[in-house]
Amino acid sequence: MTEIIAIAAVAKNNVIGKEGKIPWYIKEDFEHFKRLTIGHSCIMGMNTYESLPTKPLPKRENIVLTFDKDYNPSGTVVRHSFKEALDHCKGKDKVFICGGASVYKLGMEVADRLEITHIDKDYDGDTYFPKIDLDKWEVSDKEDHDQYSFVSYSRKHSI
């Protein structure tokens, strides 16, 4: 069965972006993202894809969601609905949900796990990560660093 994982860096006030960019630079977070996602499929919206400094993300299957039927960047798989993207990933080991906000919102409904870099600071922004409902999610691993933490959440299963 395919494991679905939402991965994001999130400020204390849930900001994940401002004007199409990440409002901070934490080298270790980029390395963490790369380490976890290499060799796997990454689903992201078109705006997130367009904001990447290197396109497509190397050594990963880049699945881009867009309503634009003419959009077809080289080295990507384009899908026009979240369901189509998930269907494309059936049978794969892991698939990562990589943003933006609307894709995260859809991903949170089906994700098995969250990999969140919690940044210990508020940032000004216009794009937010959905609230993590601790009635549905529990911390399964946490690695604290100066000014941020890598936190893994597992979905709670009702009995």
C-alpha positions as CSV (number, residue, x, y, z in Angstrom):
1,M,0.0,0.0,0.0
2,T,1.2,3.5,-0.8
3,E,2.1,5.7,2.1
4,I,0.9,9.3,1.7
5,I,3.0,11.9,3.5
6,A,2.5,15.6,3.6
7,I,5.8,17.5,4.0
8,A,6.1,21.2,4.9
9,A,8.0,23.8,6.8
10,V,5.6,25.8,8.9
11,A,6.1,29.0,10.9
12,K,4.6,29.3,14.4
13,N,1.6,31.2,13.0
14,N,1.1,28.5,10.3
15,V,2.6,30.6,7.5
16,I,4.2,28.6,4.7
17,G,4.7,31.2,2.0
18,K,4.6,34.9,1.0
19,E,4.1,36.0,-2.6
20,G,5.0,32.6,-4.0
21,K,8.2,32.3,-1.9
22,I,9.3,30.7,1.3
23,P,9.9,33.6,3.7
24,W,12.9,32.0,5.4
25,Y,16.0,30.0,4.5
26,I,17.0,27.0,6.6
27,K,19.6,25.0,4.8
28,E,19.0,22.0,7.1
29,D,15.3,22.0,6.2
30,F,16.0,21.8,2.5
31,E,18.4,18.9,3.2
32,H,15.8,17.2,5.3
33,F,13.2,17.6,2.5
34,K,15.6,16.2,-0.1
35,R,16.7,13.3,2.1
36,L,13.1,12.2,2.7
37,T,11.7,12.8,-0.8
38,I,14.6,11.5,-3.1
39,G,13.4,8.5,-5.1
40,H,9.7,9.1,-4.5
41,S,6.8,10.9,-6.1
42,C,6.1,14.5,-5.1
43,I,2.7,16.0,-5.7
44,M,2.5,19.8,-5.9
45,G,0.4,22.5,-7.3
46,M,1.5,24.5,-10.4
47,N,2.4,27.6,-8.4
48,T,4.6,25.6,-6.0
49,Y,6.3,23.9,-9.0
50,E,6.9,27.3,-10.6
51,S,8.4,28.6,-7.4
52,L,11.1,25.9,-7.2
53,P,14.6,27.1,-7.7
54,T,15.5,23.9,-9.6
55,K,12.8,22.4,-11.8
56,P,12.0,19.6,-11.9
57,L,13.1,18.3,-8.5
58,P,16.0,15.9,-9.4
59,K,15.7,12.2,-8.6
60,R,12.0,12.5,-7.9
61,E,8.9,12.1,-9.9
62,N,7.4,15.6,-10.1
63,I,3.6,15.4,-10.3
64,V,2.1,18.9,-11.0
65,L,-1.6,19.7,-10.4
66,T,-3.1,22.3,-12.7
67,F,-6.4,23.1,-14.3
68,D,-4.5,24.4,-17.3
69,K,-4.8,21.8,-20.0
70,D,-1.9,23.3,-22.0
71,Y,0.6,23.2,-19.1
72,N,3.2,20.5,-19.6
73,P,6.7,21.3,-18.3
74,S,9.4,18.9,-19.3
75,G,10.3,16.2,-16.8
76,T,6.9,16.3,-15.0
77,V,3.7,14.3,-14.9
78,V,0.8,16.7,-15.1
79,R,-2.6,15.8,-13.6
80,H,-5.7,17.9,-13.4
81,S,-7.2,16.7,-10.1
82,F,-5.8,15.5,-6.8
83,K,-7.6,12.1,-7.3
84,E,-5.9,11.7,-10.7
85,A,-2.5,12.4,-9.1
86,L,-3.2,9.8,-6.3
87,D,-4.4,7.2,-8.8
88,H,-1.2,7.7,-10.8
89,C,0.8,6.9,-7.6
90,K,-1.1,3.7,-6.7
91,G,1.4,0.9,-6.0
92,K,4.3,3.2,-5.3
93,D,6.1,2.9,-1.9
94,K,5.7,6.6,-0.8
95,V,4.2,9.7,-2.2
96,F,4.8,13.2,-0.8
97,I,2.4,16.1,-0.8
98,C,4.5,19.2,-1.3
99,G,2.1,22.1,-1.4
100,G,0.8,24.7,-1.7
101,A,-2.0,25.4,0.7
102,S,-4.9,24.0,-1.3
103,V,-3.0,20.8,-2.1
104,Y,-2.0,20.4,1.5
105,K,-5.7,20.8,2.5
106,L,-6.6,17.9,0.2
107,G,-3.6,15.9,1.2
108,M,-4.4,16.2,5.0
109,E,-7.6,14.3,4.4
110,V,-5.8,11.2,3.0
111,A,-2.3,11.4,4.5
112,D,-0.9,8.6,6.7
113,R,1.9,10.8,8.0
114,L,3.0,14.4,8.3
115,E,6.6,15.5,8.2
116,I,6.6,19.0,9.5
117,T,9.5,21.4,10.1
118,H,8.1,23.6,12.9
119,I,9.9,27.0,12.8
120,D,9.9,28.7,16.3
121,K,9.0,32.1,14.9
122,D,6.1,33.9,13.4
123,Y,6.5,35.1,9.8
124,D,4.5,37.6,7.6
125,G,2.9,35.6,4.8
126,D,-0.2,35.1,2.6
127,T,-0.2,31.3,2.4
128,Y,-0.9,29.0,5.4
129,F,-0.7,25.3,6.3
130,P,-3.9,23.7,7.5
131,K,-4.2,23.5,11.3
132,I,-2.9,20.1,12.6
133,D,-5.8,18.6,14.6
134,L,-4.3,16.7,17.5
135,D,-7.5,14.7,17.8
136,K,-6.5,13.1,14.5
137,W,-2.7,13.3,14.6
138,E,-0.1,12.3,17.2
139,V,3.6,13.1,17.4
140,S,5.6,9.9,16.5
141,D,9.1,11.4,16.4
142,K,10.6,14.8,17.2
143,E,14.1,16.2,16.6
144,D,14.7,19.6,18.2
145,H,17.2,22.1,16.7
146,D,18.0,25.7,17.4
147,Q,15.0,27.7,16.1
148,Y,13.2,24.7,14.5
149,S,12.1,21.1,15.0
150,F,11.6,18.2,12.7
151,V,8.3,16.6,13.8
152,S,6.7,13.4,12.4
153,Y,3.0,12.9,13.0
154,S,1.1,9.7,12.5
155,R,-2.6,9.6,11.9
156,K,-4.5,8.3,15.0
157,H,-6.6,5.3,14.1
158,S,-10.0,5.0,15.8
159,I,-10.9,1.7,17.4
